[in-house]
Amino acid sequence: MALTKEVKLTGQLAWVQRIAHLFDSAFHIPGTNFRFGLDPLLNFIPIVGDASGFMVGAALVWVMAKHGVSRKVIILMVTNLAIDAIVGAIPLLGWVTDFYFKSNNRNLKLLQEHYQEGKHGGSGTGLLIFLLLIVFLIMAGVIYLFYLLLHWLFGPHQ
């Protein structure tokens, strides 16, 4: 029974690997080692490009989660996907990072490390708390900067 699951997983891993390759590293610039995929090219189409890249990335994470990766791996994958989506939505900066960040390839590497090397096991609770703390600190910083901006715009001026 374990052998059947391993063969099935290998088939799913091959499918995930093909999609990740297509979206993150299918093309290369001749004479260099620089590779890119459909994701940064699609992102030149406003909204549609970002949405399609996110949906493909989310589908890959769902397939990987469906095949029993640890909660820690899922948290790391969703973090990669969120970084790609948030930074990718920023004009110019998002286009540049789409050529370099490659969240699908990062998630594929996490999956391979988990299954082939036994890494990233466990619940990931500590990682989740750390990420929530980072998000909280970023939000607090944004709120404080917004407060300073409002104070500068509407506060007492001498």
Disulfide bonds with the S-S distance in Angstrom:
none
